[in-house]
Structures are given as structure tokens and as C-alpha cells.
Amino acid sequence: MHVLVLHRVPDSFARYAENIDHARHDVTYVHTADRAVTLPAAAVGGLRLERPGQGDTADEVLDAIAGLPTPDVVVALSEYDLLAAGRLRDRLGLPGPSEAEVLPVRDKVVMKRAVAAAGLRVPRFLPLAEALRRGPGGLGWQGATVLKPLAGASSEGVESFPDPATALAAGTDVAVGEYEVEEFVEGPIVHVDGLVVAGELVAVVASEYVGTCLGFATGRPLGSVQTELDPALEDWSRRCLDALAVRDGPFHLEGIVTPDGPVFLELGARFGGADVVDTFELATGVRLPPAHVQLLVDGPIDPPRPRPTDPSARYGWFVLPGHTLGSTHCRVRGHERFRDDPLMLRWVERDPDEPISTTVTYADHLVPAAGLVGPGSTAQLRAFLGALFEEVRVEPVGVTV
């Protein structure tokens, strides 16, 4: 076959060579200049084509592969490439998720409408343009209100306000057609990660956030610890997947725990960010990105076989942010006892002379510190991360930005 890869996710995650037979298939990687260093080693083979990265991804990919044989399959692992991959399949008449099928897992309004239509609870919401027409009194709720990009990720661009009026006032300063508003629902946030093949859950793990993604975006630590996947939460997860027609591939589902059951937050038809991939593999033996590559190229012929999870041997991850420090460099303080604790499975720390990212990222090598914890019970890991977040400090060093 002719395999087209929209390359964005590093090969260290995707492991293309292990999951695509480069001797059997003609493989073409299309990438932007900054992603060239994350391609598979040259010895793996495959044609590598660079695109500008300035315009529509699908258009740029089509320009890059002009004159080559039409691909038989499109591989796209990044959330930011799913719509482009669907558009390419539509234009080239290829199998796999179309643009219309991808849209419900990228557009948060379309997503919540589909989930609500399936009888599941979602936060009350409106497209920003409609909310502005109705005004604060016409939204259907009072109290804390969230302004959110329709296709954002990592809570970037998300803001929370004390009431609808303040949220709508802020909404006049953004691209109105690209945002929504929704009521803020109080409660712990869980994420359910897994792999679905031909509509069946092959592997699944539940986790509870310590901190929130919105808190991280504004400069507070974030992590999560694996927890019990009770039958009710598993059934809710299946119903969410069915509502959004996610039948093949990894997924990352988030919900808010309330006394009346979970409230849907969002679902991504891709593997989770931060170190979710590593903790999932530690718990189940299944690595989600390579499983996704294999599923896209070979189909559901040999799905992975997860091992049973152990309630006393759960895992977690954490990230300490640096993008709100106002500096390109930092120093971590008060971390020694945590770094040296037996529960610390992996500790990654930037030296004061190494730059950190000034934009939102969960990447271990771009933040002040990050790591994996475990194995241990959920209670042990939650308490450990809570103490770490309270005691460890990140200080700016050098020139401010």
C-alpha cells in the first residue's frame, strides 16, 4: 500500500518502524520544518516531504504529494491533524474517518449536542454568537461561566468568569465564530482513556485529576492518578463513545463527577496528553500511539491484549508549569524529598541554564519539572501529588519575557 503519514507526533511516541512495514509499504511522511527532528531514523526508510505549515494542512499536504501515487491510507495521530486527515480522505476517496465524522470530536458545540441527544448530561452551553444575541439573561443559567474555543486543546484560550455578563463582555474580544460559552459545573474531573476496536473496548483505564487543566493554563500544577473504573463509569464511557461514533482508535474522555452522576466535558479521538500514554502502558501493557498506527494501517486484525490492572499498583503523572513565570529560565526548589521518594518513578527537571516553554505545554522536556509516580494505591498517589504541589516551588531566573 501507499501510506501517507501526517507527521506531528514524535516517532518516540508513534514508533512507526515497529508498526508499519516499510519494506512492504511505500510510506510518505509529510511534516513541517520544526518536526523534521522527530521523524524516524533515516535508516527506517520512507519518503520525507516538508510542507510550509502556514496554510490549510490538507491543501499543503496535497501540494506536497502532487505527482505521487494516490495513497491508500492516511495516518494522523495528532488532534490538530484529525480534521485535515478527514478532509484528505474525502478529497481522495479513501477509507477511514471523513471530515464530517471527525467534526463531532473536534467542535465542542457539535460534540455536546450529539452527547446530549444520546440522553447524557452535558453542561448547558451555547455558541458564543448565539449567546451574545441572547444576552446574559437569556443563557439559561446564572453563576460561573466558561468561555472556550470550539477546537482548542490543553485548556489553551479557556477562561472562567463569575457570571454570564462578564463572560460575554470578554467574548467581544475574541473570534466570535470560534468560541462557545458553557455553565461551570462543580466537581472532581475524571479522565477515561482507552482503545476501542470495531466498537468494542479493548483496554480502558480511569484516572482522577489532581488540579485542573484550566488551573494549569493559568499557572498551577497538574497531574492525575489512576482510580477505580466502576461499572457505572464504564457504561457511561461506552455511551459517550457511541454518541460520538468513535469505533476505532484511542480515546481520551473527560467528565465531571457530581452527586447525580458524571457530566460530559469532552472527548478526544486520540491518546491523552502529558504522560497519560506512559501511565496507561504501565497499567495495561498497551501503548496507545503504536496501537493506533497499527489499527490505521492493518485494520483490526490483531488488537492488543491488555493485562489486568492491579488496584495496589496504580500510576500517575504530574507537570509543573513554567509558561506564566515571565521568564525563559527557572529554578525548582523544595523538590528533593519528592524526587528521592520510592513513589517517584521518573523525575524530569530543567536545569537553570536550559530554557523552558513560554506557552502552554505538557511536554516533559519543556516544563520546569514533570514525572511519573507509582506503583501505589490511588490514595497514596493522590496524597503524594497533593504534598508535592504544596511544597515544591518554581522560581524565574534571568531575563523576563
LUMTORVO-700436 format. One record per residue (C-alpha): residue in one letter; x, y negated, z negated. Coordinates in Angstrom, 1 decimal, always signed. Layout:
<recs>
residu:a&u:X&v:Y&w:Z
...
</recs>
This chain:
<recs>
residu:m&u:+0.0&v:+0.0&w:+0.0
residu:h&u:+0.9&v:-3.7&w:+0.2
residu:v&u:+0.8&v:-5.0&w:-3.3
residu:l&u:+0.6&v:-8.8&w:-3.9
residu:v&u:+1.6&v:-10.0&w:-7.4
residu:l&u:+0.7&v:-13.5&w:-8.6
residu:h&u:+3.7&v:-13.7&w:-10.9
residu:r&u:+3.4&v:-15.7&w:-14.0
residu:v&u:+3.6&v:-13.2&w:-16.9
residu:p&u:+7.3&v:-12.3&w:-17.6
residu:d&u:+8.5&v:-8.8&w:-16.5
residu:s&u:+9.4&v:-8.1&w:-20.1
residu:f&u:+5.6&v:-8.0&w:-20.7
residu:a&u:+4.4&v:-6.6&w:-17.4
residu:r&u:+7.1&v:-4.0&w:-16.8
residu:y&u:+6.4&v:-4.0&w:-13.1
residu:a&u:+9.1&v:-1.4&w:-12.2
residu:e&u:+7.6&v:+1.1&w:-14.6
residu:n&u:+4.1&v:+0.8&w:-13.3
residu:i&u:+4.4&v:+0.0&w:-9.6
residu:d&u:+6.4&v:+2.5&w:-7.4
residu:h&u:+8.5&v:+0.0&w:-5.4
residu:a&u:+9.7&v:+2.8&w:-3.1
residu:r&u:+6.2&v:+3.9&w:-2.2
residu:h&u:+4.6&v:+0.5&w:-2.0
residu:d&u:+5.5&v:-2.8&w:-0.3
residu:v&u:+5.4&v:-5.3&w:-3.2
residu:t&u:+5.4&v:-9.1&w:-2.8
residu:y&u:+5.9&v:-11.4&w:-5.8
residu:v&u:+4.7&v:-15.0&w:-5.3
residu:h&u:+5.9&v:-17.4&w:-8.0
residu:t&u:+6.8&v:-20.9&w:-8.9
residu:a&u:+10.4&v:-22.0&w:-9.3
residu:d&u:+10.3&v:-22.0&w:-13.1
residu:r&u:+9.0&v:-18.4&w:-13.1
residu:a&u:+11.9&v:-17.0&w:-11.0
residu:v&u:+14.0&v:-16.1&w:-14.0
residu:t&u:+11.1&v:-13.9&w:-15.4
residu:l&u:+10.9&v:-11.7&w:-12.3
residu:p&u:+12.0&v:-8.1&w:-12.4
residu:a&u:+15.7&v:-7.5&w:-11.8
residu:a&u:+16.7&v:-7.8&w:-8.1
residu:a&u:+17.5&v:-4.1&w:-8.0
residu:v&u:+13.8&v:-3.3&w:-8.6
residu:g&u:+13.1&v:-4.4&w:-5.1
residu:g&u:+10.2&v:-6.2&w:-3.6
residu:l&u:+9.9&v:-9.5&w:-1.6
residu:r&u:+10.0&v:-12.7&w:-3.7
residu:l&u:+8.4&v:-15.8&w:-2.3
residu:e&u:+8.3&v:-19.2&w:-4.0
residu:r&u:+5.2&v:-21.5&w:-3.9
residu:p&u:+5.3&v:-25.2&w:-4.8
residu:g&u:+3.0&v:-25.0&w:-7.8
residu:q&u:+1.4&v:-28.4&w:-7.1
residu:g&u:-1.9&v:-27.5&w:-5.4
residu:d&u:-4.5&v:-24.8&w:-5.4
residu:t&u:-2.9&v:-21.5&w:-6.3
residu:a&u:-4.9&v:-19.4&w:-3.8
residu:d&u:-4.1&v:-21.8&w:-1.0
residu:e&u:-0.4&v:-21.8&w:-1.9
residu:v&u:-0.3&v:-18.0&w:-2.1
residu:l&u:-1.9&v:-17.7&w:+1.3
residu:d&u:+0.6&v:-20.1&w:+2.8
residu:a&u:+3.5&v:-18.1&w:+1.2
residu:i&u:+2.3&v:-14.8&w:+2.7
residu:a&u:+1.3&v:-16.1&w:+6.1
residu:g&u:+2.6&v:-13.7&w:+8.8
residu:l&u:+2.9&v:-10.7&w:+6.4
residu:p&u:+0.6&v:-7.7&w:+6.4
residu:t&u:-2.7&v:-8.3&w:+4.6
residu:p&u:-2.3&v:-7.0&w:+1.0
residu:d&u:-4.3&v:-4.0&w:-0.2
residu:v&u:-4.4&v:-5.1&w:-3.8
residu:v&u:-3.9&v:-8.3&w:-5.8
residu:v&u:-2.3&v:-8.1&w:-9.2
residu:a&u:-2.8&v:-11.1&w:-11.6
residu:l&u:-2.3&v:-10.8&w:-15.3
residu:s&u:-2.4&v:-14.4&w:-16.5
residu:e&u:-5.6&v:-16.1&w:-17.5
residu:y&u:-4.6&v:-19.0&w:-15.3
residu:d&u:-4.4&v:-16.8&w:-12.2
residu:l&u:-7.6&v:-14.8&w:-12.5
residu:l&u:-9.8&v:-17.2&w:-10.6
residu:a&u:-7.2&v:-17.6&w:-7.9
residu:a&u:-6.9&v:-13.8&w:-7.6
residu:g&u:-10.7&v:-13.6&w:-7.2
residu:r&u:-10.6&v:-16.3&w:-4.5
residu:l&u:-7.9&v:-14.4&w:-2.6
residu:r&u:-9.8&v:-11.1&w:-2.8
residu:d&u:-12.9&v:-12.9&w:-1.4
residu:r&u:-11.0&v:-14.5&w:+1.5
residu:l&u:-9.1&v:-11.4&w:+2.4
residu:g&u:-11.9&v:-8.9&w:+1.8
residu:l&u:-10.1&v:-6.9&w:-0.9
residu:p&u:-11.4&v:-4.8&w:-3.7
residu:g&u:-11.3&v:-6.0&w:-7.3
residu:p&u:-13.0&v:-8.8&w:-9.3
residu:s&u:-14.3&v:-11.5&w:-7.0
residu:e&u:-14.3&v:-15.2&w:-7.9
residu:a&u:-17.9&v:-15.0&w:-8.9
residu:e&u:-17.2&v:-12.0&w:-11.1
residu:v&u:-14.2&v:-13.8&w:-12.8
residu:l&u:-16.1&v:-17.1&w:-13.4
residu:p&u:-18.0&v:-15.9&w:-16.5
residu:v&u:-14.8&v:-15.1&w:-18.3
residu:r&u:-13.2&v:-18.5&w:-17.4
residu:d&u:-16.0&v:-21.0&w:-17.6
residu:k&u:-17.2&v:-21.3&w:-21.2
residu:v&u:-20.7&v:-22.5&w:-20.3
residu:v&u:-21.3&v:-19.7&w:-17.8
residu:m&u:-19.8&v:-17.3&w:-20.4
residu:k&u:-22.1&v:-18.3&w:-23.3
residu:r&u:-25.1&v:-18.4&w:-21.0
residu:a&u:-24.5&v:-14.8&w:-20.0
residu:v&u:-23.9&v:-13.6&w:-23.6
residu:a&u:-27.0&v:-15.4&w:-24.9
residu:a&u:-29.1&v:-13.9&w:-22.1
residu:a&u:-28.0&v:-10.5&w:-23.4
residu:g&u:-29.6&v:-11.3&w:-26.8
residu:l&u:-26.3&v:-12.1&w:-28.6
residu:r&u:-25.9&v:-15.2&w:-30.8
residu:v&u:-23.7&v:-18.0&w:-29.5
residu:p&u:-23.1&v:-21.5&w:-30.8
residu:r&u:-25.6&v:-24.0&w:-29.5
residu:f&u:-23.9&v:-25.7&w:-26.6
residu:l&u:-24.4&v:-28.0&w:-23.6
residu:p&u:-22.2&v:-29.1&w:-20.6
residu:l&u:-20.8&v:-32.4&w:-21.5
residu:a&u:-22.5&v:-34.2&w:-18.7
residu:e&u:-25.9&v:-33.0&w:-19.8
residu:a&u:-25.1&v:-33.8&w:-23.5
residu:l&u:-24.2&v:-37.4&w:-22.5
residu:r&u:-27.5&v:-37.7&w:-20.7
residu:r&u:-29.5&v:-36.4&w:-23.7
residu:g&u:-27.6&v:-38.4&w:-26.3
residu:p&u:-26.7&v:-37.4&w:-29.9
residu:g&u:-30.3&v:-36.9&w:-30.9
residu:g&u:-31.1&v:-34.5&w:-28.0
residu:l&u:-28.4&v:-31.8&w:-28.5
residu:g&u:-30.5&v:-29.7&w:-30.8
residu:w&u:-28.1&v:-29.7&w:-33.8
residu:q&u:-26.5&v:-32.0&w:-36.3
residu:g&u:-23.2&v:-31.8&w:-38.1
residu:a&u:-19.7&v:-30.9&w:-36.9
residu:t&u:-19.4&v:-30.7&w:-33.1
residu:v&u:-16.7&v:-29.4&w:-30.9
residu:l&u:-15.6&v:-30.9&w:-27.6
residu:k&u:-14.0&v:-28.2&w:-25.5
residu:p&u:-12.5&v:-27.8&w:-21.9
residu:l&u:-14.6&v:-25.3&w:-19.9
residu:a&u:-11.5&v:-23.3&w:-18.7
residu:g&u:-9.0&v:-24.1&w:-21.5
residu:a&u:-6.8&v:-21.7&w:-23.5
residu:s&u:-4.9&v:-21.7&w:-26.8
residu:s&u:-7.4&v:-24.4&w:-28.0
residu:e&u:-5.5&v:-27.0&w:-26.0
residu:g&u:-7.7&v:-30.0&w:-25.5
residu:v&u:-10.2&v:-28.8&w:-28.0
residu:e&u:-11.3&v:-31.4&w:-30.6
residu:s&u:-13.7&v:-31.2&w:-33.6
residu:f&u:-15.8&v:-34.1&w:-34.8
residu:p&u:-18.0&v:-34.7&w:-37.8
residu:d&u:-21.2&v:-35.2&w:-35.8
residu:p&u:-22.6&v:-35.2&w:-32.2
residu:a&u:-22.4&v:-39.0&w:-31.8
residu:t&u:-18.6&v:-39.1&w:-32.5
residu:a&u:-18.0&v:-36.1&w:-30.2
residu:l&u:-20.0&v:-37.7&w:-27.3
residu:a&u:-18.2&v:-41.0&w:-27.8
residu:a&u:-14.9&v:-39.1&w:-27.3
residu:g&u:-16.4&v:-37.3&w:-24.4
residu:t&u:-16.5&v:-40.5&w:-22.3
residu:d&u:-12.7&v:-40.5&w:-22.2
residu:v&u:-12.3&v:-37.0&w:-20.6
residu:a&u:-13.2&v:-35.5&w:-17.2
residu:v&u:-16.8&v:-35.0&w:-18.0
residu:g&u:-17.4&v:-32.2&w:-15.5
residu:e&u:-14.7&v:-30.1&w:-17.1
residu:y&u:-15.9&v:-30.1&w:-20.7
residu:e&u:-18.7&v:-28.8&w:-22.9
residu:v&u:-19.9&v:-29.6&w:-26.4
residu:e&u:-21.0&v:-27.0&w:-29.0
residu:e&u:-22.0&v:-26.8&w:-32.6
residu:f&u:-19.3&v:-25.9&w:-35.1
residu:v&u:-20.2&v:-22.6&w:-36.7
residu:e&u:-18.6&v:-22.0&w:-40.1
residu:g&u:-16.9&v:-18.6&w:-40.9
residu:p&u:-13.8&v:-16.5&w:-40.6
residu:i&u:-12.8&v:-15.8&w:-37.0
residu:v&u:-12.0&v:-12.3&w:-35.8
residu:h&u:-10.5&v:-11.1&w:-32.5
residu:v&u:-11.1&v:-7.7&w:-31.0
residu:d&u:-8.5&v:-6.6&w:-28.5
residu:g&u:-8.6&v:-3.6&w:-26.3
residu:l&u:-8.6&v:-1.8&w:-22.9
residu:v&u:-11.7&v:-0.9&w:-21.0
residu:v&u:-11.6&v:+1.6&w:-18.1
residu:a&u:-14.7&v:+2.2&w:-15.9
residu:g&u:-16.8&v:+0.6&w:-18.6
residu:e&u:-15.5&v:+2.7&w:-21.4
residu:l&u:-13.4&v:+1.5&w:-24.4
residu:v&u:-10.1&v:+3.4&w:-24.2
residu:a&u:-8.3&v:+1.6&w:-27.0
residu:v&u:-9.5&v:-1.1&w:-29.4
residu:v&u:-8.2&v:-3.0&w:-32.5
residu:a&u:-9.9&v:-5.6&w:-34.7
residu:s&u:-8.0&v:-8.4&w:-36.4
residu:e&u:-8.8&v:-11.4&w:-38.5
residu:y&u:-7.1&v:-14.8&w:-38.0
residu:v&u:-5.2&v:-16.4&w:-40.8
residu:g&u:-5.6&v:-20.1&w:-39.9
residu:t&u:-7.4&v:-21.0&w:-36.6
residu:c&u:-6.3&v:-21.7&w:-33.1
residu:l&u:-7.7&v:-25.2&w:-33.3
residu:g&u:-5.7&v:-25.7&w:-36.5
residu:f&u:-2.6&v:-24.6&w:-34.7
residu:a&u:-3.2&v:-27.0&w:-31.9
residu:t&u:-3.2&v:-29.8&w:-34.5
residu:g&u:+0.0&v:-28.6&w:-36.2
residu:r&u:-0.9&v:-25.9&w:-38.7
residu:p&u:+0.5&v:-22.3&w:-38.8
residu:l&u:-1.5&v:-19.5&w:-37.2
residu:g&u:-1.5&v:-15.7&w:-37.5
residu:s&u:-3.7&v:-12.7&w:-37.6
residu:v&u:-3.8&v:-9.3&w:-39.4
residu:q&u:-5.4&v:-6.1&w:-38.2
residu:t&u:-8.5&v:-5.1&w:-40.0
residu:e&u:-11.3&v:-2.5&w:-40.1
residu:l&u:-13.3&v:-2.0&w:-36.8
residu:d&u:-16.6&v:-1.0&w:-38.3
residu:p&u:-19.4&v:+0.5&w:-36.1
residu:a&u:-21.4&v:-2.8&w:-36.0
residu:l&u:-18.4&v:-4.8&w:-34.8
residu:e&u:-17.5&v:-2.2&w:-32.2
residu:d&u:-21.1&v:-2.2&w:-30.9
residu:w&u:-21.1&v:-6.0&w:-30.8
residu:s&u:-17.9&v:-5.9&w:-28.8
residu:r&u:-19.3&v:-3.4&w:-26.3
residu:r&u:-22.4&v:-5.6&w:-25.8
residu:c&u:-20.2&v:-8.7&w:-25.2
residu:l&u:-18.2&v:-6.8&w:-22.6
residu:d&u:-21.4&v:-5.5&w:-20.9
residu:a&u:-22.9&v:-9.0&w:-20.9
residu:l&u:-19.9&v:-10.4&w:-19.0
residu:a&u:-19.5&v:-7.3&w:-16.8
residu:v&u:-15.9&v:-6.6&w:-18.0
residu:r&u:-15.5&v:-3.0&w:-16.9
residu:d&u:-11.8&v:-2.6&w:-16.2
residu:g&u:-8.6&v:-4.0&w:-17.9
residu:p&u:-7.6&v:-5.5&w:-21.2
residu:f&u:-9.7&v:-8.0&w:-23.1
residu:h&u:-9.4&v:-10.5&w:-25.9
residu:l&u:-12.7&v:-11.2&w:-27.7
residu:e&u:-13.2&v:-13.8&w:-30.4
residu:g&u:-16.2&v:-14.1&w:-32.8
residu:i&u:-17.2&v:-16.0&w:-36.0
residu:v&u:-18.2&v:-13.8&w:-38.9
residu:t&u:-21.4&v:-15.1&w:-40.6
residu:p&u:-23.9&v:-13.5&w:-43.1
residu:d&u:-26.2&v:-12.8&w:-40.2
residu:g&u:-23.6&v:-11.0&w:-38.1
residu:p&u:-20.9&v:-12.2&w:-35.6
residu:v&u:-21.4&v:-15.2&w:-33.4
residu:f&u:-19.7&v:-15.1&w:-30.0
residu:l&u:-16.9&v:-17.5&w:-29.5
residu:e&u:-15.2&v:-16.5&w:-26.2
residu:l&u:-13.9&v:-13.5&w:-24.2
residu:g&u:-10.8&v:-13.4&w:-22.0
residu:a&u:-10.4&v:-10.6&w:-19.4
residu:r&u:-6.7&v:-10.4&w:-20.2
residu:f&u:-4.5&v:-9.4&w:-23.1
residu:g&u:-4.2&v:-11.7&w:-26.1
residu:g&u:-1.6&v:-14.3&w:-26.6
residu:a&u:+1.1&v:-14.8&w:-29.2
residu:d&u:+2.3&v:-11.3&w:-30.4
residu:v&u:-1.1&v:-9.6&w:-30.0
residu:v&u:+0.4&v:-7.3&w:-27.4
residu:d&u:+3.2&v:-6.1&w:-29.8
residu:t&u:+0.9&v:-5.5&w:-32.8
residu:f&u:-1.6&v:-3.7&w:-30.6
residu:e&u:+1.2&v:-1.4&w:-29.3
residu:l&u:+2.5&v:-0.8&w:-32.9
residu:a&u:-1.0&v:+0.3&w:-34.0
residu:t&u:-2.1&v:+2.3&w:-31.0
residu:g&u:+0.9&v:+3.2&w:-28.9
residu:v&u:-0.7&v:+1.4&w:-25.9
residu:r&u:+1.0&v:-1.6&w:-24.3
residu:l&u:-1.7&v:-3.6&w:-22.6
residu:p&u:+0.1&v:-5.5&w:-19.8
residu:p&u:+1.6&v:-2.4&w:-18.2
residu:a&u:-1.7&v:-0.6&w:-18.6
residu:h&u:-3.4&v:-3.4&w:-16.7
residu:v&u:-0.8&v:-3.3&w:-13.9
residu:q&u:-1.2&v:+0.4&w:-13.5
residu:l&u:-5.0&v:+0.1&w:-13.5
residu:l&u:-5.0&v:-2.6&w:-10.8
residu:v&u:-2.6&v:-0.6&w:-8.5
residu:d&u:-3.6&v:+3.0&w:-9.1
residu:g&u:-7.1&v:+2.8&w:-10.5
residu:p&u:-8.5&v:+4.7&w:-13.5
residu:i&u:-6.7&v:+8.0&w:-12.7
residu:d&u:-4.7&v:+8.3&w:-15.9
residu:p&u:-5.8&v:+6.0&w:-18.6
residu:p&u:-3.5&v:+5.8&w:-21.7
residu:r&u:-4.3&v:+7.8&w:-24.7
residu:p&u:-4.1&v:+5.8&w:-27.9
residu:r&u:-3.1&v:+7.3&w:-31.2
residu:p&u:-5.5&v:+6.9&w:-34.2
residu:t&u:-4.9&v:+3.8&w:-36.3
residu:d&u:-3.9&v:+4.0&w:-39.9
residu:p&u:-5.6&v:+1.7&w:-42.5
residu:s&u:-2.5&v:+1.7&w:-44.6
residu:a&u:-0.2&v:+0.9&w:-41.6
residu:r&u:-1.7&v:-2.2&w:-40.0
residu:y&u:+0.3&v:-5.1&w:-38.4
residu:g&u:+0.1&v:-8.8&w:-38.0
residu:w&u:+1.8&v:-11.7&w:-36.3
residu:f&u:+2.4&v:-15.4&w:-37.1
residu:v&u:+3.6&v:-18.6&w:-35.4
residu:l&u:+4.8&v:-21.8&w:-37.0
residu:p&u:+4.1&v:-24.8&w:-34.7
residu:g&u:+6.5&v:-27.5&w:-33.7
residu:h&u:+4.7&v:-29.4&w:-31.0
residu:t&u:+3.3&v:-32.0&w:-33.4
residu:l&u:+6.6&v:-32.8&w:-35.2
residu:g&u:+7.5&v:-35.6&w:-32.8
residu:s&u:+10.9&v:-34.1&w:-32.2
residu:t&u:+12.6&v:-31.7&w:-29.8
residu:h&u:+14.5&v:-30.1&w:-32.6
residu:c&u:+13.7&v:-28.9&w:-36.1
residu:r&u:+14.9&v:-27.1&w:-39.2
residu:v&u:+13.0&v:-24.3&w:-41.1
residu:r&u:+13.1&v:-24.5&w:-44.9
residu:g&u:+12.0&v:-22.1&w:-47.7
residu:h&u:+11.7&v:-19.1&w:-45.5
residu:e&u:+14.5&v:-16.8&w:-46.8
residu:r&u:+12.4&v:-14.7&w:-49.2
residu:f&u:+9.9&v:-14.0&w:-46.5
residu:r&u:+12.4&v:-13.3&w:-43.8
residu:d&u:+14.1&v:-10.7&w:-46.0
residu:d&u:+10.9&v:-9.1&w:-47.3
residu:p&u:+10.3&v:-5.4&w:-46.3
residu:l&u:+7.0&v:-6.5&w:-44.8
residu:m&u:+8.8&v:-8.8&w:-42.3
residu:l&u:+9.1&v:-6.5&w:-39.2
residu:r&u:+10.5&v:-9.2&w:-36.9
residu:w&u:+11.6&v:-12.8&w:-37.7
residu:v&u:+12.5&v:-15.2&w:-34.8
residu:e&u:+13.8&v:-18.7&w:-35.7
residu:r&u:+15.1&v:-21.5&w:-33.6
residu:d&u:+18.4&v:-23.0&w:-34.7
residu:p&u:+18.5&v:-26.8&w:-35.3
residu:d&u:+20.6&v:-27.2&w:-32.1
residu:e&u:+18.0&v:-25.3&w:-30.0
residu:p&u:+15.1&v:-27.3&w:-28.5
residu:i&u:+11.5&v:-26.4&w:-29.3
residu:s&u:+8.5&v:-27.0&w:-27.1
residu:t&u:+6.7&v:-30.3&w:-27.5
residu:t&u:+3.4&v:-28.8&w:-26.0
residu:v&u:+1.2&v:-26.1&w:-27.4
residu:t&u:+2.7&v:-22.6&w:-27.1
residu:y&u:+2.7&v:-19.3&w:-29.0
residu:a&u:+5.9&v:-18.1&w:-27.4
residu:d&u:+8.4&v:-16.9&w:-30.0
residu:h&u:+11.4&v:-18.5&w:-28.3
residu:l&u:+9.8&v:-22.0&w:-28.1
residu:v&u:+8.5&v:-22.5&w:-31.6
residu:p&u:+10.3&v:-23.2&w:-34.9
residu:a&u:+9.6&v:-19.6&w:-36.2
residu:a&u:+7.4&v:-16.6&w:-35.4
residu:g&u:+7.3&v:-13.0&w:-36.2
residu:l&u:+5.6&v:-9.7&w:-36.8
residu:v&u:+4.6&v:-8.3&w:-40.2
residu:g&u:+3.8&v:-4.7&w:-41.3
residu:p&u:+3.2&v:-2.0&w:-41.7
residu:g&u:+0.8&v:-2.6&w:-44.7
residu:s&u:-2.8&v:-2.9&w:-45.7
residu:t&u:-4.9&v:-5.8&w:-44.4
residu:a&u:-5.0&v:-7.3&w:-47.9
residu:q&u:-1.2&v:-7.1&w:-48.2
residu:l&u:-0.6&v:-8.7&w:-44.9
residu:r&u:-3.2&v:-11.4&w:-45.4
residu:a&u:-1.7&v:-12.4&w:-48.8
residu:f&u:+1.9&v:-12.3&w:-47.3
residu:l&u:+1.0&v:-14.7&w:-44.5
residu:g&u:-1.0&v:-16.9&w:-46.8
residu:a&u:+2.0&v:-17.4&w:-49.0
residu:l&u:+4.4&v:-17.9&w:-46.1
residu:f&u:+2.1&v:-20.6&w:-44.7
residu:e&u:+2.0&v:-22.4&w:-48.0
residu:e&u:+5.8&v:-22.2&w:-48.8
residu:v&u:+7.7&v:-22.5&w:-45.5
residu:r&u:+8.3&v:-25.9&w:-44.1
residu:v&u:+9.4&v:-27.1&w:-40.7
residu:e&u:+11.2&v:-30.5&w:-40.6
residu:p&u:+12.0&v:-32.5&w:-37.5
residu:v&u:+15.7&v:-33.0&w:-36.6
residu:g&u:+17.3&v:-35.5&w:-34.3
residu:v&u:+15.7&v:-37.7&w:-31.7
residu:t&u:+11.9&v:-38.1&w:-31.8
residu:v&u:+9.7&v:-38.0&w:-28.7
</recs>
